[in-house]
Amino acid sequence: MEKTPPRAVILHLYAEAKGLDPRALLQMHVQYLKTFQYWILERLELLGYSINIDAKHHAELLGLRPGEVAEAVDAVLEVFRSKPESAAALPPLLTLPEKLVVVEAAAPRLKEVLRLLIQRRKVSNVWESWLYVLHLAAHGRPTRLGRALYKALKEGREPGRAYVEEAEKLWLLRWIIALEAAALDVGTKNELDALLAAYARRIPGVDLYPAYSAFRYMASDVKGIAMTTPALPPEKIFELLGQL
């Protein structure tokens, strides 16, 4: 099976859960990327978007369920008070709630794939994009986060929580969030507050306050509104997350 961009699969499953036309939603998404998000699309090397994807096979491979995917997508859309159709404007990068759904659903398979990578063995092409957007592998090798998650899964820890906790131990969680905020066009402190609150509801008990240190803040012309932007450029964040 050839690799398919994770966002395309997620949108297809989301459309199914919401009673939307998957093909139409993907068409809207591709048009949005061409207009606004090309910098991410190019960096992730995901130019092979297809309207006629076989989402069912990808969902079965990872164990994804449309309902769980829809809950994760809605958690992000609610931050921006967006309608379901606005999911087409989500970036190729998966958001943290979506990442956790994938990690939880695919944990047994992820553990095996990461084991093979650690042993420097080849894995199916279908995993390449998923591992990359989860920051678990780069250049065909497991990243620091990939190795840490593999160890946690071997120990039998809860997959989603382990992903977040290991990312924070490595000082990467804040940069994962910063990159997602940039991709989501978060531009104010109020929007960042709402995004972190939405994330926190998906992982109760995990302190996301350190993520604020990954941003710079500036006064605006509007009283009570502070502008915010990641403290590092996206390319530098990609480098940090891709370290082996």
C-alpha positions as a Markdown table, in Angstrom:
| # | Residue | x | y | z |
|---|---|---|---|---|
| 1 | Met | 0.0 | 0.0 | 0.0 |
| 2 | Glu | 1.4 | 3.4 | -0.9 |
| 3 | Lys | 1.7 | 6.2 | 1.6 |
| 4 | Thr | -1.2 | 8.6 | 1.9 |
| 5 | Pro | -1.0 | 12.0 | 3.7 |
| 6 | Pro | -2.4 | 11.5 | 7.3 |
| 7 | Arg | -4.5 | 14.6 | 7.0 |
| 8 | Ala | -6.3 | 13.2 | 4.0 |
| 9 | Val | -7.2 | 10.0 | 5.9 |
| 10 | Ile | -8.3 | 11.9 | 9.0 |
| 11 | Leu | -10.5 | 14.2 | 6.9 |
| 12 | His | -12.1 | 11.2 | 5.1 |
| 13 | Leu | -12.9 | 9.6 | 8.4 |
| 14 | Tyr | -14.2 | 12.9 | 9.8 |
| 15 | Ala | -16.5 | 13.4 | 6.9 |
| 16 | Glu | -17.9 | 9.9 | 7.3 |
| 17 | Ala | -18.6 | 10.6 | 11.0 |
| 18 | Lys | -20.2 | 13.9 | 10.3 |
| 19 | Gly | -22.3 | 12.9 | 7.3 |
| 20 | Leu | -20.2 | 15.1 | 4.9 |
| 21 | Asp | -19.0 | 14.3 | 1.4 |
| 22 | Pro | -15.4 | 13.0 | 1.9 |
| 23 | Arg | -14.4 | 13.8 | -1.7 |
| 24 | Ala | -15.8 | 17.4 | -1.4 |
| 25 | Leu | -14.1 | 18.0 | 1.9 |
| 26 | Leu | -10.7 | 16.8 | 0.6 |
| 27 | Gln | -11.1 | 18.9 | -2.5 |
| 28 | Met | -11.7 | 22.0 | -0.3 |
| 29 | His | -8.7 | 21.0 | 1.8 |
| 30 | Val | -6.3 | 20.7 | -1.2 |
| 31 | Gln | -7.5 | 24.1 | -2.5 |
| 32 | Tyr | -6.9 | 25.6 | 0.9 |
| 33 | Leu | -3.3 | 24.2 | 1.1 |
| 34 | Lys | -2.5 | 25.5 | -2.4 |
| 35 | Thr | -3.6 | 29.0 | -1.2 |
| 36 | Phe | -2.4 | 29.3 | 2.4 |
| 37 | Gln | -0.4 | 26.3 | 3.7 |
| 38 | Tyr | 2.1 | 25.5 | 1.0 |
| 39 | Trp | 5.1 | 26.0 | 3.4 |
| 40 | Ile | 3.9 | 23.0 | 5.5 |
| 41 | Leu | 2.9 | 20.9 | 2.6 |
| 42 | Glu | 6.3 | 21.3 | 0.9 |
| 43 | Arg | 8.2 | 20.7 | 4.1 |
| 44 | Leu | 6.4 | 17.5 | 4.9 |
| 45 | Glu | 6.8 | 16.2 | 1.3 |
| 46 | Leu | 3.2 | 15.3 | 1.1 |
| 47 | Leu | 2.4 | 16.7 | -2.4 |
| 48 | Gly | 0.8 | 13.4 | -3.3 |
| 49 | Tyr | -2.6 | 14.3 | -2.0 |
| 50 | Ser | -5.3 | 12.1 | -3.6 |
| 51 | Ile | -9.0 | 12.7 | -3.7 |
| 52 | Asn | -9.7 | 9.0 | -4.3 |
| 53 | Ile | -7.8 | 7.6 | -1.3 |
| 54 | Asp | -8.7 | 4.2 | 0.2 |
| 55 | Ala | -9.2 | 5.6 | 3.7 |
| 56 | Lys | -10.8 | 2.3 | 4.9 |
| 57 | His | -7.5 | 0.4 | 4.5 |
| 58 | His | -5.5 | 3.1 | 6.3 |
| 59 | Ala | -8.0 | 3.3 | 9.1 |
| 60 | Glu | -7.9 | -0.5 | 9.5 |
| 61 | Leu | -4.1 | -0.5 | 9.5 |
| 62 | Leu | -4.0 | 2.0 | 12.3 |
| 63 | Gly | -7.1 | 0.9 | 14.1 |
| 64 | Leu | -8.7 | 4.3 | 13.7 |
| 65 | Arg | -12.5 | 4.7 | 14.3 |
| 66 | Pro | -14.4 | 7.6 | 12.7 |
| 67 | Gly | -16.1 | 8.6 | 15.9 |
| 68 | Glu | -12.9 | 8.9 | 17.9 |
| 69 | Val | -11.3 | 10.9 | 15.0 |
| 70 | Ala | -14.3 | 13.2 | 14.9 |
| 71 | Glu | -14.1 | 14.0 | 18.6 |
| 72 | Ala | -10.4 | 14.9 | 18.3 |
| 73 | Val | -11.0 | 17.1 | 15.2 |
| 74 | Asp | -14.0 | 18.8 | 16.9 |
| 75 | Ala | -11.9 | 19.6 | 20.0 |
| 76 | Val | -9.7 | 21.8 | 17.8 |
| 77 | Leu | -12.5 | 23.3 | 15.7 |
| 78 | Glu | -14.3 | 24.4 | 18.8 |
| 79 | Val | -11.3 | 26.6 | 19.7 |
| 80 | Phe | -12.0 | 28.7 | 16.7 |
| 81 | Arg | -15.8 | 28.3 | 16.8 |
| 82 | Ser | -15.7 | 26.6 | 13.5 |
| 83 | Lys | -18.3 | 24.5 | 11.7 |
| 84 | Pro | -17.5 | 20.9 | 10.6 |
| 85 | Glu | -16.9 | 22.0 | 7.0 |
| 86 | Ser | -14.0 | 24.1 | 8.3 |
| 87 | Ala | -12.0 | 21.0 | 9.0 |
| 88 | Ala | -10.9 | 21.4 | 5.4 |
| 89 | Ala | -8.7 | 24.3 | 6.6 |
| 90 | Leu | -6.8 | 22.1 | 9.0 |
| 91 | Pro | -3.1 | 21.8 | 8.2 |
| 92 | Pro | -1.2 | 18.7 | 7.0 |
| 93 | Leu | 0.3 | 18.5 | 10.5 |
| 94 | Leu | -2.0 | 16.6 | 12.9 |
| 95 | Thr | -3.0 | 18.5 | 16.0 |
| 96 | Leu | -2.2 | 17.0 | 19.5 |
| 97 | Pro | -5.7 | 15.6 | 20.0 |
| 98 | Glu | -5.5 | 13.8 | 16.7 |
| 99 | Lys | -2.0 | 12.6 | 17.4 |
| 100 | Leu | -3.2 | 11.0 | 20.7 |
| 101 | Val | -6.1 | 9.3 | 18.9 |
| 102 | Val | -3.6 | 7.8 | 16.4 |
| 103 | Val | -1.1 | 6.8 | 19.0 |
| 104 | Glu | -3.8 | 5.1 | 21.1 |
| 105 | Ala | -5.4 | 3.3 | 18.2 |
| 106 | Ala | -2.2 | 2.2 | 16.6 |
| 107 | Ala | -0.1 | 1.5 | 19.7 |
| 108 | Pro | 0.5 | -2.3 | 19.1 |
| 109 | Arg | 1.5 | -1.7 | 15.5 |
| 110 | Leu | 3.5 | 1.4 | 16.3 |
| 111 | Lys | 5.5 | -0.6 | 18.8 |
| 112 | Glu | 6.4 | -3.2 | 16.2 |
| 113 | Val | 7.2 | -0.6 | 13.5 |
| 114 | Leu | 9.5 | 1.4 | 15.9 |
| 115 | Arg | 11.2 | -1.9 | 16.9 |
| 116 | Leu | 12.0 | -2.6 | 13.3 |
| 117 | Leu | 13.3 | 1.0 | 12.8 |
| 118 | Ile | 15.5 | 0.7 | 15.9 |
| 119 | Gln | 16.9 | -2.5 | 14.4 |
| 120 | Arg | 17.5 | -0.6 | 11.2 |
| 121 | Arg | 15.0 | -2.8 | 9.3 |
| 122 | Lys | 12.7 | -1.6 | 6.5 |
| 123 | Val | 9.1 | -0.9 | 7.2 |
| 124 | Ser | 6.1 | -0.5 | 4.9 |
| 125 | Asn | 5.9 | 2.8 | 3.1 |
| 126 | Val | 2.4 | 3.4 | 4.5 |
| 127 | Trp | 4.0 | 4.2 | 7.9 |
| 128 | Glu | 6.5 | 6.8 | 6.7 |
| 129 | Ser | 4.1 | 9.8 | 6.7 |
| 130 | Trp | 2.4 | 8.8 | 9.9 |
| 131 | Leu | 5.6 | 8.4 | 11.8 |
| 132 | Tyr | 6.8 | 11.7 | 10.5 |
| 133 | Val | 3.7 | 13.8 | 11.5 |
| 134 | Leu | 3.9 | 12.1 | 14.9 |
| 135 | His | 7.5 | 13.1 | 15.2 |
| 136 | Leu | 8.5 | 9.5 | 15.8 |
| 137 | Ala | 10.8 | 9.0 | 12.8 |
| 138 | Ala | 12.8 | 11.0 | 10.3 |
| 139 | His | 15.0 | 9.9 | 7.4 |
| 140 | Gly | 14.0 | 6.3 | 8.0 |
| 141 | Arg | 15.3 | 6.3 | 11.6 |
| 142 | Pro | 13.5 | 6.7 | 14.9 |
| 143 | Thr | 13.7 | 10.1 | 16.6 |
| 144 | Arg | 14.5 | 10.6 | 20.2 |
| 145 | Leu | 10.7 | 10.7 | 20.8 |
| 146 | Gly | 10.3 | 7.6 | 18.8 |
| 147 | Arg | 12.8 | 5.7 | 20.9 |
| 148 | Ala | 11.3 | 7.0 | 24.1 |
| 149 | Leu | 7.8 | 6.0 | 23.1 |
| 150 | Tyr | 8.9 | 2.5 | 22.0 |
| 151 | Lys | 10.5 | 2.0 | 25.5 |
| 152 | Ala | 7.3 | 3.2 | 27.1 |
| 153 | Leu | 5.1 | 0.9 | 25.0 |
| 154 | Lys | 7.4 | -2.0 | 25.9 |
| 155 | Glu | 6.8 | -1.2 | 29.6 |
| 156 | Gly | 3.1 | -1.4 | 29.0 |
| 157 | Arg | 2.4 | 2.3 | 29.7 |
| 158 | Glu | -0.8 | 4.0 | 28.5 |
| 159 | Pro | 0.1 | 5.1 | 24.9 |
| 160 | Gly | -1.4 | 8.5 | 24.6 |
| 161 | Arg | -0.2 | 9.7 | 28.1 |
| 162 | Ala | 3.2 | 8.1 | 27.4 |
| 163 | Tyr | 3.5 | 10.1 | 24.2 |
| 164 | Val | 2.8 | 13.4 | 25.9 |
| 165 | Glu | 4.9 | 12.6 | 29.0 |
| 166 | Glu | 8.0 | 11.5 | 27.0 |
| 167 | Ala | 7.7 | 14.5 | 24.7 |
| 168 | Glu | 7.7 | 16.8 | 27.7 |
| 169 | Lys | 10.7 | 15.0 | 29.3 |
| 170 | Leu | 12.6 | 15.6 | 26.1 |
| 171 | Trp | 11.5 | 19.3 | 26.1 |
| 172 | Leu | 9.8 | 18.7 | 22.8 |
| 173 | Leu | 6.1 | 18.9 | 23.8 |
| 174 | Arg | 6.2 | 22.7 | 23.9 |
| 175 | Trp | 7.7 | 22.8 | 20.4 |
| 176 | Ile | 5.2 | 20.3 | 19.1 |
| 177 | Ile | 2.5 | 22.6 | 20.3 |
| 178 | Ala | 4.2 | 25.7 | 19.0 |
| 179 | Leu | 4.5 | 24.2 | 15.5 |
| 180 | Glu | 0.8 | 23.2 | 15.6 |
| 181 | Ala | -0.1 | 26.7 | 16.7 |
| 182 | Ala | 1.8 | 28.2 | 13.8 |
| 183 | Ala | 0.1 | 25.8 | 11.4 |
| 184 | Leu | -3.3 | 26.7 | 12.8 |
| 185 | Asp | -2.5 | 30.5 | 12.5 |
| 186 | Val | -2.9 | 31.1 | 16.2 |
| 187 | Gly | -1.9 | 34.8 | 16.5 |
| 188 | Thr | -3.1 | 36.0 | 19.9 |
| 189 | Lys | -2.5 | 35.0 | 23.5 |
| 190 | Asn | -6.3 | 34.4 | 23.9 |
| 191 | Glu | -6.3 | 31.9 | 21.0 |
| 192 | Leu | -3.3 | 30.2 | 22.5 |
| 193 | Asp | -5.0 | 30.0 | 25.9 |
| 194 | Ala | -8.1 | 28.4 | 24.2 |
| 195 | Leu | -5.9 | 25.9 | 22.2 |
| 196 | Leu | -4.0 | 24.8 | 25.3 |
| 197 | Ala | -7.3 | 24.5 | 27.3 |
| 198 | Ala | -8.7 | 22.3 | 24.5 |
| 199 | Tyr | -5.5 | 20.2 | 24.6 |
| 200 | Ala | -5.6 | 19.9 | 28.4 |
| 201 | Arg | -9.1 | 18.5 | 28.3 |
| 202 | Arg | -7.9 | 15.6 | 26.1 |
| 203 | Ile | -5.0 | 14.8 | 28.5 |
| 204 | Pro | -6.2 | 15.6 | 32.0 |
| 205 | Gly | -3.6 | 15.7 | 34.7 |
| 206 | Val | -0.8 | 16.8 | 32.3 |
| 207 | Asp | 0.6 | 20.3 | 32.9 |
| 208 | Leu | 0.8 | 22.1 | 29.5 |
| 209 | Tyr | 1.9 | 25.4 | 31.1 |
| 210 | Pro | 5.5 | 25.0 | 30.0 |
| 211 | Ala | 4.3 | 25.3 | 26.4 |
| 212 | Tyr | 3.9 | 29.1 | 26.9 |
| 213 | Ser | 7.7 | 29.3 | 27.0 |
| 214 | Ala | 7.9 | 28.3 | 23.4 |
| 215 | Phe | 6.2 | 31.6 | 22.3 |
| 216 | Arg | 7.0 | 35.3 | 22.1 |
| 217 | Tyr | 4.4 | 37.8 | 23.1 |
| 218 | Met | 3.9 | 41.4 | 21.8 |
| 219 | Ala | 1.5 | 44.2 | 22.6 |
| 220 | Ser | -1.2 | 44.9 | 20.1 |
| 221 | Asp | -3.3 | 48.0 | 19.2 |
| 222 | Val | -6.3 | 46.4 | 20.9 |
| 223 | Lys | -6.5 | 46.8 | 24.6 |
| 224 | Gly | -6.3 | 43.5 | 26.5 |
| 225 | Ile | -5.1 | 41.5 | 23.4 |
| 226 | Ala | -1.5 | 40.3 | 23.2 |
| 227 | Met | -0.1 | 38.9 | 19.9 |
| 228 | Thr | 1.9 | 35.7 | 20.0 |
| 229 | Thr | 4.2 | 33.8 | 17.7 |
| 230 | Pro | 6.5 | 30.7 | 18.2 |
| 231 | Ala | 9.8 | 31.7 | 19.6 |
| 232 | Leu | 11.6 | 29.7 | 16.9 |
| 233 | Pro | 10.9 | 29.6 | 13.1 |
| 234 | Pro | 9.1 | 26.5 | 11.9 |
| 235 | Glu | 12.2 | 25.1 | 10.1 |
| 236 | Lys | 14.2 | 25.2 | 13.4 |
| 237 | Ile | 11.3 | 23.4 | 15.2 |
| 238 | Phe | 11.2 | 20.7 | 12.5 |
| 239 | Glu | 14.9 | 20.2 | 13.1 |
| 240 | Leu | 14.4 | 19.8 | 16.9 |
| 241 | Leu | 11.6 | 17.4 | 16.5 |
| 242 | Gly | 13.5 | 15.4 | 13.9 |
| 243 | Gln | 16.6 | 14.8 | 15.9 |
| 244 | Leu | 17.7 | 11.2 | 16.0 |
